[in-house]
Amino acid sequence: MFEFLLHVAIMACLYGMLALSLNLQVGFAGLINFGQIILFGAGTYGAALAFANGFGPVAGLALGVAFSTAIAVAFAQLGRNLGADYWGIATLAVAEVLRILITNEVDLTGGAQGIAGIPLIFGDWPRPVGPLMTLGLCLVILLAAWWFCRRLTESRFGLALKLIREEPMLALSLGYDLNAARTATLVVAGAMAALSGFVFAHYVTFVGPDQLVAAETFLIWAMVIIGGSGNHLGAIVGAILMQFLFAFVPFVKDAFGAPAEYVAAMRLTLVGGGLLVFLMWRTQGLIPERIGDARPAPATGRPAAARMVEKHNG
Amino acid sequence: MAEMAAETVLQGTGIAKAFGAHQVLSDVRFRVADGEIVGLLGPNGSGKSTLLNIVSGFSRADAGEIRFRGNALSGLAAHDIARRGLVRTFQLPSMPTRMSVRQVLAAGSREGAGLVEAFLRRPADDPEVETLLDQFALSAVAHQPASSLSGGQKKLLSIALALRTRPSLLCLDEPTAGVHPQLRSRMVELLRAFNARGVAMLVVEHDMHFIRELCSRCIVLDRGEIIADCPPAQLAENERVVEAYLGKSVERPKVLS
């Protein structure tokens, strides 16, 4: 049980990184990215390909960040001529295309079989110590990412991002290069997601395309929306909450004597149901974005995603 | 000739724009000199806002050339034009819902707004923000979400924002529409004060009183053509202007049989 909880805590930290990364894009820059999971995949495959070709973990991390940067720049270029909501669909399409490419490039990526045997972090240590140290490392990375995000969004750059998110035409008229700011945000957020993927690959020791399905993106979205879009702590809380709820599901299944396939269905229901409930009744999430001089957002505050769509519809 | 060019802030020649079959601007030629406040008048649909959009890079002209301080602007992105000191406001300014008035005004200056700079120094309080809040009578609402301001206050905030970028030419799109008369005279004072500090202005406006108080010269557009270019006092004597605003005395066309 202790090792199981350790595992859930480590995964919560890795998802926390992904949620922070998505929150930076959605909550602060208004970038409706539905392809988030492929930025994570850049990190997992960076680690796996470096390992498969006989390079060390440093090369793996560098390769992962190089992949995520390339994808982030490609995403940003897509956005030049697309409205925010159409851009979101385009990112989803790019992520799916890349996943299918990975599945079929068997020689390079191992195809659907993936790449196994990636060295475990702290693998030389005895059993509860190794995972405990892994959790420690993940916590340190998560806290560093949190500090990084806070520093970024509390700066003048963060203020500019908010202006671009809410009134792009106004920002443009004041001399802000929207595309440059969006590209910078995507590259930084992409590197954070890739770092999460890199650690994940060295923790579960296996990398495959099934880890990169679109449903994973929407799980991260649920974490951000439920936790509070535009609030870093909210994103982390959302990630931890969802991970521990997911871990709780098998016990609920056992208590009701339900068949094993109910576990996946219940998790999916949690994601979809959670998204719906919060989008309808508490759009600002559990921990709302702060506006102005540290005052909570008004109850009418709607997340960037909802407002973008409304704005587009007139 | 070189001296002439140095005095000219903005010069447009042969500007044309059509939306489908509808010719909005044809062969428009105008000039704004250093230190001038020029009014841009004309009935609704005469092409004023289109011209402002073209000048500020938010729309592309089909033909013609715009020079800002001697340099051609054609092909430049809107943010590049703004960075060169030609800044515009919008007819219906829309303001952020999740930023306070003070935050919006702080974001008006791009100084220190780079990604790397976020980690080099802490954002410091800018005294210029407080000065502008005070000048534009927005201090009392500085902590409110910018979207909660009244229409008139949003206009004031958008002008303050544009001035925050330290433009050398300010293009205002109907600055007084929806603004309380008391604030209107305050706006005239403020714009004059900034003009005295070297900001030239091009002002689209319907309020003739405001125009007479503020502008040294007026350009009048009608159906995409310039029909007058004179001091505001002479507008009433200009036949074409009176015609454009009030209409011609109607003569029934003679129809054959």
Interface residues (C-beta under 8 A of the other chain):
Chain A: R151 L152 E154 S155 R156 F157 G158 L159 A160 K162 L163 R165 E166 E167 M169 L170 A171 L172 S173 L174 G175 Y176 D177 L178 A184 V188 G230 E289 I291 G292 D293 R295 A297 P298 G301 R307
Chain B: S56 F58 A77 A78 H79 D80 A82 R83 V87 R88 T89 F90 P93 S94 M95 P96 T97 R98 M99 S100 V101 R102 Q103 V104 A106 A107 G108 R110 E111 G112 A113 G114 L115 E117 A118 F119 P123 H143 Q144 P145 S158 L161 A162 R164 T165
